Amino acid sequence: MPRPPRRSRDAAAGRSDAADGAGTSRARRGPRPGEPLAASWRPLEDYDLDDEPERPPRRRTWSLYGWRIYAVPLLVVVTALAVFESVDPGAEQVAGGGAGASHLQAPNVPEAPVVTEAPSGQTYDPSMFSAELPPGSPVPEVGGRTFDVLPGASPKVGRGDDLYRYTVEVEVGVRLEEGNDSFARLTQQTLADPRSWTNPEAGNIALQRVDGSASPDFRVTLVSQNTAREICGYGSGLPFDTSCRISDRVYINAARWVRGAVAFEGDIGTYRRYAINHEVGHVFGNGHVPCGRQGGLAPVMMQQTFSTANNELHELNQAVPQGTEIPADGFVCKYNAWPFPVGGSGR
């Protein structure tokens, strides 16, 4: 794909306070409307569990297999742990410090995508999902409408010459049970992962986390449920909790951060990475896209918060137009958190 125009770091330092967003040139434009995450509003159907088969007597099993009945499963667990360690990209080293409320402005986001994601792959047994917020733990409902920059910085990640700097922030009054620093760590790890937007095949960009002492190109901000509803269109006909990107700020809905989405089948960790990658994808100019192939991995720019089924997203977009045509072609994808899910082209 064409490489985006190179942007010097000196140009980033001289941006005016009136400009918003992230980009690779000195051009300015006004704030763009929010682009919410997205999925279906049909609850999962009840199902019956099959009766468990009768287990054979334990004494006879021991007499046949002896100690092997315990050793084999143990070896399987050890092997699985070793594989997990080998593929986990790990966290970026956090350095630096300094915190405080941030109200700095950054330049506009690009008109066209700076980075586009890879085609989807893999297959699975498709099913339909719901856009409703899943039940679960209490969520942070109210915040102070101001934001604190969480301390921490990272080295430059990615080989591109066009460097985008970002902060990680939390709305005042929002508290996560696992600590607000957990939001900062996962955001930094996600954006540093080679499956994210700095993938060498993605374009000519690099990312770097900065703290409150520097002027960022965009901000990743955890906000309360009520603030997200106010900003991301809940009161304008969209009856579902979502996250969004407005100008230079990514708003991650704390209600979704805590409970995830039905389409992700309880996989909260993958959902959180998806939410970060999806909204930062809007910063780079990417719009919403449909499931491209029956049973394939969903593109990260698909509105997976609402559904991984095109028919359901088509119905949602008919009720609340969001600037993207989603075909009612029956395609259903598997949930996915990454623009480049295999670290390459994704083909």
Buried (B, 14 or more C-beta within 10 A) or exposed (E): EEEBEEBEEEEBEEBEEEBBBBBBBBEBBEBBEBBBBBBBBBEEEEEEEEEEEEEEEEEEEEEEEEEEEEEEEEEEEEEEEEEEEEEEEEEBEBEEEBBEEBEBBBBBBBEEBBBBBBEBBBEEEBEBBBBBBBEEEEBBBEBEBEBBBBBBBBEBBBEBBBBBBBBBBBBEBBEBEEEBBEBBBBBBBBBBBBBBBBBEBBBBBBBBBBBBBBBBBBBBBBBBBBBBBBBBBBEEEBEBBBBBBBBBBBBBBBBBBBBBBBBBBEBBEBBBBBBBBBBBBBBBBBEBBBBBBEBBBBBBBBBBBBBBBBBBBBBBBEEEEBEBEBEBEEBBBBBBBBBBBBBEEBE
